[in-house]
Amino acid sequence: MKKLIFSALVATALCVSSCGKDDDNGGGNTSLNGDWYLYSIYNDPDGNGKSWAISDNCAKKTYFSISDKKIKHEWYYQEGSECKYTPVYYDYTATNGVFDVTVANDSPNGNKGGTASVKYEIKDKELILRFKNNRQQEEINVLHKKGVDYSYLDPFVGHWKMTKATVGQTERLVKEGECLNGEVVASSLGFSFYYKVPNQSGQCQGTVETFKWVKEGNKYYDITNPQKKEELALVFSENNTKLSYSAQSQNGLVTFYFTKVK
């Protein structure tokens, strides 16, 4: 999987333009106030296309502490083998689904007085941020609030590790050091399937496929192309901790099997 470094919203680039849809107020009674942690991220970290990913070890320490008038971005990012702590504090207002922020005078870091805007919405108790990062790339962050139970989310949402794959009657297990492995990172907005398999030459080839999805009844559909809606052959088992995903290939039906790790 791609190496991910959590990009600061406005810590290093303080003229952030916003994008995306307006806040639909789907968060019910969920308040902005509190501590919010990054759950999943949608961006293009290496220029090979956008994909969904989980946060790296440093980003897992990062959180946004939001009060009535201030946002404290307790930010950790990867620098070599260490997580560098570089907090930035903001004064803010929130109007019509937009955070207008100013680097506060008491901020330990950042260009004091610098301003930025970030689009936000609370949907199903998740805080969704849409912005341009410090590389001027469109990015989406999905945050979860500390102390909130998110077990109601669809069982597909999460991080899945591949355990084996089958083609017809042939079965291959995922083994360390061998060219068969993969994972799925699924958010409520989309998912990415990362996998490595041998190509026709026997060389190990890595691929990332990213989709938009929707669930209707008990069925899942790929709606990446709205004009070509296709059912996704997802099957859950063992209390939604196991997942299989089947698709047709040149060699017949391929089925990938996963275990949920997050």
Secondary structure, 3 states (H helix, E strand, C coil): CCCCCCCCCCCCCCCCCCCCCCCCCECCCCCCCEEEEEEEEEECCCCCCCEEECCCCCHHHCEEEECCCEEEEECEEEECCEEEECCEEEEEEEECCEEEEEECCCCCCCCCCCEEEEEEEEECCEEEEEEECCCCCEEEEEEEECCCCCCCCCCCCEEEEEEEEEECCEEEECCCCCCCEEEEEECCCCEEEEEEEECCCCCEEEEEEEECEEEECCEEEECCCCCCCEEEEEEEECCCCEEEEEEEECCEEEEEEEEECC
